[in-house]
């Protein structure tokens, strides 16, 4: 049994049963990939739990994965609702960009049947940095400090990666142009701010996986809700305004001991994409 299976099995085992069966595990894929790319996770989870129902949502695959998240999220909301209408409560896992989409689904769908959310190597509160062999392609020849010129305009916001690109030195522009991440973070108050917070805080468990061996999410602490300041120092999640002010319910979950974090737990291998192998060494307060 590999270490990833052990970790997923531990997560699933920790979640209560419904009528003797485990809640279905629903998965959302990342950028420049498709729903079949998560088959390894499905198979590993089923090694110990053969009866576990897993569903990888089939939408915005491959080249279509760079479509604006403002279009993707409603579609994934609908696909998930079809599943919860049939099966009731589910566990939701999002990988990479899929983690950001899954978080948006949690906040925006008003679906009380999302029981637990597993965020796997996701740019939870933003991305600033272009990884080697980045999956998006269009940013290959652009310096990080110049990406805002591509992203922070009407055209750029049609590209998924631009929806969570957060330049620490262009925050005013980020807030004025980006119609996705600032609204999930409630950095901008809007008509649904309270509902987004209530939906996120309704989770029974939030599992955050991502660490320094990631190599894709920059800073890696974004996967744990930490982020750069304007001097590119990483500010831990507990010191972020959105945490101290409990803008979207993160502090509520933390104070209720509903957050599990795993930092130094990712090793990436390039095998037709990035395949996560998770090692079960957890840390309580990654910075």
C-alpha positions, 0 to 999 in steps of 0.5 A: 500500500503506498503512502498516498493511499494511507493518507486518503484512507485515513481521511475517509476513515475519519469521516462518519458512515452513512447507512453503512457506506462511506460518503462519495468522494467527488473530485475536481481536476486542475488546469491543463488536465481532465477528469480522467487524470484523477483516476490514480487518486480514485484507484488509490482510495479504492485499494482499501475501500473497494465499495467507495463511490468516486466521481471525477467531474467531467467538465472544462477538460484540457484546453477548456480548463483555462476558461474563466472560473466565473464560467466554470464554477456554476457548471461544477456547482450543477454537476455536484448538485446532481450527485448530492441530489442522488446520494446526499452528503459527499466529500469534495476534493479539488486538485491544484486549480480544482482546489480553487474551484472546489472552494468556490463551489463550497462558498457559492453553491448553497449546497449543505451536502458538501460535508468535507473539503480536501484541498490538494496543492491548491492556490487557495488565496492566490498565486504569484510565481511561474513554476518550471514547466508551468501547465498554462503555457501562455505565461512561459515567456512572462516574468512574474512581475509583469503577469499583472499586465496580462491578467488585470484587465477584461481580457485577462480575466477570461483566463482561469489562472488570472482569476487567482493571480494575486500580485502583492505589489498590485493589490489595488489593481487586483481588487478593482479588476478581479471578480473572482478571488477577492469575492471568495476571500470577501476582500470586497464586500458584496451581496453574498458575502455573508452567505459565502462565509456561512457556507464555508464555515458549515464544513465539518472538516477542511483538509489542506495539503501542500508544502515546500516540495510542491514546486507549483504553487507559489508561495506554497503557503497559499495552499495553507491560506498564508501569502506574501506581503508587499516585501515578499515575506510570507505572512502565516494564515493566522496573521492575515486580515481575512483570518483575524477578521474571519472574513470567510469563515476560516477562523471559525473552522480553525477555532472549532478544530475543523482544519487538518493541515499537511505541509511537508507531504508532497513529492511530485513526479512528472508522469504525463502531468504532476502526480501527487504522492502524499506522505503522512507527516503533518504540521500544525502551523506551517508558515 
